[in-house]
Amino acid sequence: MKPPYLSYVSPKTLDEAAFLLDQDCENSKILAGGQSLVTMLNMRLIHPKILVDIKNIKALNSINATDEGLLIGASVTQQELLEYKELSIVSPLLYKALPWVGHYQTRTKGTICGSIAHADPSSEIPLCFALLNGKIKLKSLKSTREVRADEFQTGMLSTACKSNEIIESVFFPHLDSKVGIAFNEFSFRKGDFSLLSVAVIYRENSITVGITGMTDKPDITVFPILSDDKIEDALNDLAWNLKGIGDHIASARYKRDLLRKIGKLTIGEAKKCQKF
């Protein structure tokens, strides 16, 4: 199928993009990488009248590492971030998660901020964003605001971004170099959407576990330091509490079993990496 008839604009500055969006925000969509948006257009799932393409705004194509964390502009692609030479040091969680995202071809087009904006409940990047409780910067014609990760994704394909706002950048906080970090997921084919993803931050006094595939947005649970048998019990309780969402690919029961197995594996890997 082909997309519906629409107008296309390509602003050169963020202020220009905000102005164009403000003219008819209810009938406009922001285009960055287009890996999700173009598919939805072709399937006629959405019918915007205007596409505002931000990929030519040079100010949005930046990666800045600071002592506090990593600031990523809205047009930075997933592959550009994966190839960022300091990524394994400044954000080891993203360094471990990004190779699981799609394929090389899709990563060269799909953006970091676009994945967070799309808010797919099985996506790896929103999981990292939620686990680190990062911040996202939203720009409208008249104002700019920041929203924490725990307030941004409100549900399946749903966020706190207003129709007249553009994502300007996303911030991933820096972690203590002593913590253990691990990431795993399961899909039937490499590059498919995962049935379940698990990311773990293993600190001196706690184990933070992030999960996708069980609920309509990433779930973040904090456990105390536990022995191996207690971890199994804790993951079993968590699996039953989350219940899981069954679909045409896997049942909720299957996903609960995945959580028990992949959760234990990932916690074990993170424990081996910690340096306390």
C-alpha atoms as a printed R data frame, in Angstrom:
    type eleno elety resid chain resno      x       y      z
1   ATOM     1    CA   MET     A     1  0.000   0.000  0.000
2   ATOM     2    CA   LYS     A     2  0.969   3.635 -0.382
3   ATOM     3    CA   PRO     A     3  0.626   6.491  2.103
4   ATOM     4    CA   PRO     A     4 -2.351   8.849  1.911
5   ATOM     5    CA   TYR     A     5 -1.957  12.207  0.191
6   ATOM     6    CA   LEU     A     6 -0.023  14.648  2.387
7   ATOM     7    CA   SER     A     7  2.281  17.654  2.322
8   ATOM     8    CA   TYR     A     8  5.988  17.380  3.124
9   ATOM     9    CA   VAL     A     9  8.155  20.083  4.694
10  ATOM    10    CA   SER     A    10 11.832  19.962  5.640
11  ATOM    11    CA   PRO     A    11 12.805  22.798  8.018
12  ATOM    12    CA   LYS     A    12 16.440  23.695  8.616
13  ATOM    13    CA   THR     A    13 16.115  24.856 12.233
14  ATOM    14    CA   LEU     A    14 14.303  23.627 15.319
15  ATOM    15    CA   ASP     A    15 12.433  26.915 15.699
16  ATOM    16    CA   GLU     A    16 11.174  26.616 12.124
17  ATOM    17    CA   ALA     A    17 10.046  23.043 12.783
18  ATOM    18    CA   ALA     A    18  8.206  24.115 15.946
19  ATOM    19    CA   PHE     A    19  6.510  26.915 14.014
20  ATOM    20    CA   LEU     A    20  5.381  24.585 11.227
21  ATOM    21    CA   LEU     A    21  4.085  22.040 13.704
22  ATOM    22    CA   ASP     A    22  2.181  24.699 15.616
23  ATOM    23    CA   GLN     A    23  0.246  25.735 12.498
24  ATOM    24    CA   ASP     A    24 -1.720  22.463 12.425
25  ATOM    25    CA   CYS     A    25 -0.385  20.215 15.168
26  ATOM    26    CA   GLU     A    26 -3.404  17.892 15.222
27  ATOM    27    CA   ASN     A    27 -2.856  16.956 11.570
28  ATOM    28    CA   SER     A    28  0.955  16.914 11.518
29  ATOM    29    CA   LYS     A    29  3.554  14.245 12.253
30  ATOM    30    CA   ILE     A    30  7.276  14.554 12.928
31  ATOM    31    CA   LEU     A    31  9.487  12.440 10.665
32  ATOM    32    CA   ALA     A    32 13.024  11.552 11.790
33  ATOM    33    CA   GLY     A    33 14.107   8.055 10.734
34  ATOM    34    CA   GLY     A    34 10.656   6.912  9.650
35  ATOM    35    CA   GLN     A    35 11.153   3.213 10.439
36  ATOM    36    CA   SER     A    36  7.821   3.037 12.264
37  ATOM    37    CA   LEU     A    37  6.038   6.097 10.874
38  ATOM    38    CA   VAL     A    38  6.400   5.255  7.182
39  ATOM    39    CA   THR     A    39  5.114   1.727  7.741
40  ATOM    40    CA   MET     A    40  2.075   3.085  9.571
41  ATOM    41    CA   LEU     A    41  1.505   5.557  6.725
42  ATOM    42    CA   ASN     A    42  1.726   2.848  4.083
43  ATOM    43    CA   MET     A    43 -0.757   0.704  5.971
44  ATOM    44    CA   ARG     A    44 -3.101   3.695  6.338
45  ATOM    45    CA   LEU     A    45 -3.081   3.364 10.121
46  ATOM    46    CA   ILE     A    46 -2.518   7.110 10.424
47  ATOM    47    CA   HIS     A    47 -3.639   9.939  8.127
48  ATOM    48    CA   PRO     A    48 -1.635  13.119  8.772
49  ATOM    49    CA   LYS     A    49 -1.934  16.014  6.363
50  ATOM    50    CA   ILE     A    50  1.630  17.261  6.912
51  ATOM    51    CA   LEU     A    51  4.982  15.548  7.508
52  ATOM    52    CA   VAL     A    52  7.604  17.708  9.205
53  ATOM    53    CA   ASP     A    53 10.979  16.109  8.417
54  ATOM    54    CA   ILE     A    54 13.602  17.063 11.034
55  ATOM    55    CA   LYS     A    55 16.546  15.050  9.735
56  ATOM    56    CA   ASN     A    56 18.100  18.088  8.028
57  ATOM    57    CA   ILE     A    57 18.242  20.098 11.266
58  ATOM    58    CA   LYS     A    58 21.971  19.912 11.991
59  ATOM    59    CA   ALA     A    59 21.598  21.008 15.615
60  ATOM    60    CA   LEU     A    60 19.671  17.800 16.357
61  ATOM    61    CA   ASN     A    61 22.410  15.496 15.086
62  ATOM    62    CA   SER     A    62 24.703  15.547 18.115
63  ATOM    63    CA   ILE     A    63 26.037  13.178 20.771
64  ATOM    64    CA   ASN     A    64 27.496  14.819 23.873
65  ATOM    65    CA   ALA     A    65 29.048  12.924 26.762
66  ATOM    66    CA   THR     A    66 29.357  14.706 30.117
67  ATOM    67    CA   ASP     A    67 30.192  13.661 33.670
68  ATOM    68    CA   GLU     A    68 26.446  13.392 34.302
69  ATOM    69    CA   GLY     A    69 25.563  11.249 31.298
70  ATOM    70    CA   LEU     A    70 24.896  11.105 27.583
71  ATOM    71    CA   LEU     A    71 22.850  13.710 25.673
72  ATOM    72    CA   ILE     A    72 21.550  12.543 22.294
73  ATOM    73    CA   GLY     A    73 19.921  14.769 19.685
74  ATOM    74    CA   ALA     A    74 16.637  13.870 18.028
75  ATOM    75    CA   SER     A    75 18.059  12.943 14.625
76  ATOM    76    CA   VAL     A    76 20.916  10.709 15.850
77  ATOM    77    CA   THR     A    77 20.418   7.224 14.439
78  ATOM    78    CA   GLN     A    78 20.740   4.022 16.406
79  ATOM    79    CA   GLN     A    79 23.769   2.974 14.360
80  ATOM    80    CA   GLU     A    80 25.490   6.346 14.830
81  ATOM    81    CA   LEU     A    81 25.186   5.920 18.587
82  ATOM    82    CA   LEU     A    82 26.328   2.293 18.466
83  ATOM    83    CA   GLU     A    83 29.460   3.405 16.582
84  ATOM    84    CA   TYR     A    84 30.151   6.261 19.010
85  ATOM    85    CA   LYS     A    85 33.658   5.440 20.218
86  ATOM    86    CA   GLU     A    86 33.061   6.195 23.909
87  ATOM    87    CA   LEU     A    87 29.669   4.484 24.200
88  ATOM    88    CA   SER     A    88 30.920   1.436 26.115
89  ATOM    89    CA   ILE     A    89 32.354   3.769 28.772
90  ATOM    90    CA   VAL     A    90 29.701   6.480 29.054
91  ATOM    91    CA   SER     A    91 26.655   4.207 28.649
92  ATOM    92    CA   PRO     A    92 27.450   0.491 28.868
93  ATOM    93    CA   LEU     A    93 23.741  -0.359 29.039
94  ATOM    94    CA   LEU     A    94 23.079   1.190 25.616
95  ATOM    95    CA   TYR     A    95 26.278  -0.384 24.318
96  ATOM    96    CA   LYS     A    96 24.952  -3.821 25.253
97  ATOM    97    CA   ALA     A    97 21.347  -3.220 24.178
98  ATOM    98    CA   LEU     A    98 21.755  -1.547 20.776
99  ATOM    99    CA   PRO     A    99 23.125  -4.605 18.890
100 ATOM   100    CA   TRP     A   100 19.786  -6.296 19.666
101 ATOM   101    CA   VAL     A   101 17.832  -3.509 17.940
102 ATOM   102    CA   GLY     A   102 16.636  -4.591 14.487
103 ATOM   103    CA   HIS     A   103 19.272  -4.999 11.793
104 ATOM   104    CA   TYR     A   104 22.123  -2.802 10.551
105 ATOM   105    CA   GLN     A   105 19.917  -1.495  7.738
106 ATOM   106    CA   THR     A   106 17.125  -0.389 10.080
107 ATOM   107    CA   ARG     A   107 19.545   1.031 12.660
108 ATOM   108    CA   THR     A   108 21.078   3.332 10.033
109 ATOM   109    CA   LYS     A   109 17.673   5.006  9.596
110 ATOM   110    CA   GLY     A   110 15.869   4.563 12.908
111 ATOM   111    CA   THR     A   111 16.656   7.173 15.556
112 ATOM   112    CA   ILE     A   112 17.145   6.878 19.310
113 ATOM   113    CA   CYS     A   113 14.531   9.531 20.071
114 ATOM   114    CA   GLY     A   114 12.160   8.135 17.458
115 ATOM   115    CA   SER     A   115 12.140   4.763 19.189
116 ATOM   116    CA   ILE     A   116 11.338   6.418 22.513
117 ATOM   117    CA   ALA     A   117  8.631   8.544 20.858
118 ATOM   118    CA   HIS     A   118  7.012   5.490 19.234
119 ATOM   119    CA   ALA     A   119  6.838   3.779 22.666
120 ATOM   120    CA   ASP     A   120  6.525   0.222 21.425
121 ATOM   121    CA   PRO     A   121  6.150  -1.994 24.529
122 ATOM   122    CA   SER     A   122  8.697  -4.508 23.200
123 ATOM   123    CA   SER     A   123 11.356  -1.975 22.182
124 ATOM   124    CA   GLU     A   124 14.837  -2.043 23.700
125 ATOM   125    CA   ILE     A   125 15.644   1.698 23.730
126 ATOM   126    CA   PRO     A   126 12.600   2.773 25.788
127 ATOM   127    CA   LEU     A   127 13.563   0.009 28.228
128 ATOM   128    CA   CYS     A   128 17.055   1.496 28.657
129 ATOM   129    CA   PHE     A   129 15.531   4.962 29.003
130 ATOM   130    CA   ALA     A   130 13.157   3.739 31.721
131 ATOM   131    CA   LEU     A   131 15.758   1.677 33.566
132 ATOM   132    CA   LEU     A   132 18.129   4.644 33.802
133 ATOM   133    CA   ASN     A   133 15.203   7.038 34.432
134 ATOM   134    CA   GLY     A   134 16.568   9.486 31.908
135 ATOM   135    CA   LYS     A   135 15.053  12.772 30.791
136 ATOM   136    CA   ILE     A   136 13.582  13.885 27.496
137 ATOM   137    CA   LYS     A   137 13.524  17.482 26.275
138 ATOM   138    CA   LEU     A   138 10.364  18.629 24.495
139 ATOM   139    CA   LYS     A   139 10.194  21.778 22.383
140 ATOM   140    CA   SER     A   140  7.092  23.679 21.280
141 ATOM   141    CA   LEU     A   141  6.769  27.070 19.646
142 ATOM   142    CA   LYS     A   142  6.342  28.889 22.971
143 ATOM   143    CA   SER     A   143  8.111  26.726 25.549
144 ATOM   144    CA   THR     A   144 10.575  23.965 26.369
145 ATOM   145    CA   ARG     A   145 10.174  21.365 29.089
146 ATOM   146    CA   GLU     A   146 11.881  18.240 30.399
147 ATOM   147    CA   VAL     A   147 10.059  15.034 31.332
148 ATOM   148    CA   ARG     A   148 11.473  12.119 33.319
149 ATOM   149    CA   ALA     A   149 11.319   8.649 31.820
150 ATOM   150    CA   ASP     A   150  8.934   7.381 34.503
151 ATOM   151    CA   GLU     A   151  6.442  10.051 33.418
152 ATOM   152    CA   PHE     A   152  7.005   9.983 29.661
153 ATOM   153    CA   GLN     A   153  5.745   6.633 28.375
154 ATOM   154    CA   THR     A   154  2.151   6.374 29.533
155 ATOM   155    CA   GLY     A   155  1.214   3.107 27.836
156 ATOM   156    CA   MET     A   156  1.374   1.164 24.583
157 ATOM   157    CA   LEU     A   157  2.370   3.575 21.785
158 ATOM   158    CA   SER     A   158  1.438   6.420 24.126
159 ATOM   159    CA   THR     A   159  3.583   9.185 25.645
160 ATOM   160    CA   ALA     A   160  3.322  12.506 27.459
161 ATOM   161    CA   CYS     A   161  4.524  14.372 24.351
162 ATOM   162    CA   LYS     A   162  1.849  16.854 23.272
163 ATOM   163    CA   SER     A   163  0.752  17.208 19.660
164 ATOM   164    CA   ASN     A   164  2.501  20.590 19.361
165 ATOM   165    CA   GLU     A   165  5.824  19.362 20.803
166 ATOM   166    CA   ILE     A   166  8.967  18.019 19.177
167 ATOM   167    CA   ILE     A   167 11.494  15.836 20.961
168 ATOM   168    CA   GLU     A   168 14.706  17.860 20.962
169 ATOM   169    CA   SER     A   169 16.990  15.451 22.809
170 ATOM   170    CA   VAL     A   170 17.126  12.616 25.290
171 ATOM   171    CA   PHE     A   171 19.456  12.276 28.281
172 ATOM   172    CA   PHE     A   172 20.720   8.958 29.683
173 ATOM   173    CA   PRO     A   173 22.314   9.351 33.152
174 ATOM   174    CA   HIS     A   174 25.779   8.015 33.835
175 ATOM   175    CA   LEU     A   175 26.159   4.938 36.067
176 ATOM   176    CA   ASP     A   176 28.835   4.183 38.635
177 ATOM   177    CA   SER     A   177 31.592   2.211 36.898
178 ATOM   178    CA   LYS     A   178 31.412  -0.434 39.646
179 ATOM   179    CA   VAL     A   179 27.840  -1.552 38.906
180 ATOM   180    CA   GLY     A   180 27.182  -4.695 36.930
181 ATOM   181    CA   ILE     A   181 25.141  -4.329 33.740
182 ATOM   182    CA   ALA     A   182 23.632  -6.996 31.502
183 ATOM   183    CA   PHE     A   183 21.046  -7.202 28.726
184 ATOM   184    CA   ASN     A   184 19.328 -10.168 27.072
185 ATOM   185    CA   GLU     A   185 16.235 -10.779 25.000
186 ATOM   186    CA   PHE     A   186 14.469 -13.543 23.110
187 ATOM   187    CA   SER     A   187 12.962 -13.540 19.632
188 ATOM   188    CA   PHE     A   188 12.448 -16.390 17.173
189 ATOM   189    CA   ARG     A   189 14.609 -14.691 14.533
190 ATOM   190    CA   LYS     A   190 17.513 -12.286 14.868
191 ATOM   191    CA   GLY     A   191 16.274  -8.708 14.507
192 ATOM   192    CA   ASP     A   192 12.601  -9.477 15.118
193 ATOM   193    CA   PHE     A   193 10.700  -7.641 17.815
194 ATOM   194    CA   SER     A   194 11.573  -9.362 21.064
195 ATOM   195    CA   LEU     A   195  9.054 -11.482 22.915
196 ATOM   196    CA   LEU     A   196 10.771 -10.473 26.134
197 ATOM   197    CA   SER     A   197 13.767  -8.260 26.993
198 ATOM   198    CA   VAL     A   198 15.539  -8.058 30.339
199 ATOM   199    CA   ALA     A   199 18.049  -5.410 31.421
200 ATOM   200    CA   VAL     A   200 19.736  -5.466 34.836
201 ATOM   201    CA   ILE     A   201 21.736  -3.003 36.914
202 ATOM   202    CA   TYR     A   202 23.463  -4.812 39.783
203 ATOM   203    CA   ARG     A   203 24.441  -2.358 42.530
204 ATOM   204    CA   GLU     A   204 26.089  -2.924 45.901
205 ATOM   205    CA   ASN     A   205 22.778  -3.028 47.764
206 ATOM   206    CA   SER     A   206 20.156  -3.651 45.090
207 ATOM   207    CA   ILE     A   207 19.292  -5.346 41.805
208 ATOM   208    CA   THR     A   208 17.232  -3.247 39.376
209 ATOM   209    CA   VAL     A   209 15.475  -5.281 36.704
210 ATOM   210    CA   GLY     A   210 13.819  -3.784 33.621
211 ATOM   211    CA   ILE     A   211 11.476  -5.871 31.481
212 ATOM   212    CA   THR     A   212  9.591  -5.451 28.211
213 ATOM   213    CA   GLY     A   213  7.051  -7.780 26.655
214 ATOM   214    CA   MET     A   214  5.009  -8.391 29.791
215 ATOM   215    CA   THR     A   215  3.071  -5.122 30.088
216 ATOM   216    CA   ASP     A   216  2.097  -2.146 27.932
217 ATOM   217    CA   LYS     A   217  5.300  -0.283 28.831
218 ATOM   218    CA   PRO     A   218  8.666  -1.171 30.418
219 ATOM   219    CA   ASP     A   219  8.380  -2.507 33.952
220 ATOM   220    CA   ILE     A   220 11.093  -1.574 36.451
221 ATOM   221    CA   THR     A   221 11.454  -3.611 39.663
222 ATOM   222    CA   VAL     A   222 14.066  -3.216 42.393
223 ATOM   223    CA   PHE     A   223 15.124  -6.265 44.423
224 ATOM   224    CA   PRO     A   224 17.485  -6.416 47.390
225 ATOM   225    CA   ILE     A   225 20.625  -8.499 46.988
226 ATOM   226    CA   LEU     A   226 19.409 -12.104 46.919
227 ATOM   227    CA   SER     A   227 20.874 -15.596 46.845
228 ATOM   228    CA   ASP     A   228 20.358 -17.685 43.699
229 ATOM   229    CA   ASP     A   229 17.394 -19.613 45.077
230 ATOM   230    CA   LYS     A   230 15.778 -16.422 46.368
231 ATOM   231    CA   ILE     A   231 16.232 -14.831 42.941
232 ATOM   232    CA   GLU     A   232 14.263 -17.682 41.385
233 ATOM   233    CA   ASP     A   233 11.451 -17.139 43.883
234 ATOM   234    CA   ALA     A   234 11.482 -13.375 43.332
235 ATOM   235    CA   LEU     A   235 11.332 -13.748 39.539
236 ATOM   236    CA   ASN     A   236  8.534 -16.289 39.819
237 ATOM   237    CA   ASP     A   237  6.532 -13.864 41.969
238 ATOM   238    CA   LEU     A   238  7.250 -11.054 39.525
239 ATOM   239    CA   ALA     A   239  6.140 -13.173 36.559
240 ATOM   240    CA   TRP     A   240  2.801 -13.890 38.224
241 ATOM   241    CA   ASN     A   241  2.343 -10.262 39.297
242 ATOM   242    CA   LEU     A   242  2.938  -8.971 35.774
243 ATOM   243    CA   LYS     A   243  0.871 -11.792 34.255
244 ATOM   244    CA   GLY     A   244  2.089 -11.062 30.728
245 ATOM   245    CA   ILE     A   245  0.283 -10.137 27.525
246 ATOM   246    CA   GLY     A   246 -0.452 -13.046 25.200
247 ATOM   247    CA   ASP     A   247 -0.617 -12.530 21.434
248 ATOM   248    CA   HIS     A   248 -0.562 -14.498 18.162
249 ATOM   249    CA   ILE     A   249  3.153 -15.246 18.618
250 ATOM   250    CA   ALA     A   250  3.418 -16.273 22.274
251 ATOM   251    CA   SER     A   251  1.043 -16.860 25.153
252 ATOM   252    CA   ALA     A   252  1.251 -15.041 28.475
253 ATOM   253    CA   ARG     A   253  2.335 -18.338 30.080
254 ATOM   254    CA   TYR     A   254  5.208 -18.660 27.605
255 ATOM   255    CA   LYS     A   255  6.356 -15.125 28.419
256 ATOM   256    CA   ARG     A   256  6.237 -15.827 32.144
257 ATOM   257    CA   ASP     A   257  8.517 -18.815 31.580
258 ATOM   258    CA   LEU     A   258 10.862 -16.625 29.529
259 ATOM   259    CA   LEU     A   259 11.003 -14.090 32.342
260 ATOM   260    CA   ARG     A   260 11.982 -16.739 34.883
261 ATOM   261    CA   LYS     A   261 14.783 -18.096 32.669
262 ATOM   262    CA   ILE     A   262 16.113 -14.951 30.991
263 ATOM   263    CA   GLY     A   263 15.726 -12.940 34.185
264 ATOM   264    CA   LYS     A   264 17.917 -15.353 36.154
265 ATOM   265    CA   LEU     A   265 20.488 -15.521 33.344
266 ATOM   266    CA   THR     A   266 20.726 -11.730 33.038
267 ATOM   267    CA   ILE     A   267 20.972 -11.125 36.781
268 ATOM   268    CA   GLY     A   268 23.767 -13.697 36.902
269 ATOM   269    CA   GLU     A   269 25.657 -11.952 34.103
270 ATOM   270    CA   ALA     A   270 25.271  -8.555 35.780
271 ATOM   271    CA   LYS     A   271 26.498  -9.998 39.087
272 ATOM   272    CA   LYS     A   272 29.677 -11.230 37.411
273 ATOM   273    CA   CYS     A   273 30.318  -7.745 35.995
274 ATOM   274    CA   GLN     A   274 29.899  -5.801 39.248
275 ATOM   275    CA   LYS     A   275 33.068  -4.630 41.016
276 ATOM   276    CA   PHE     A   276 31.925  -4.019 44.580
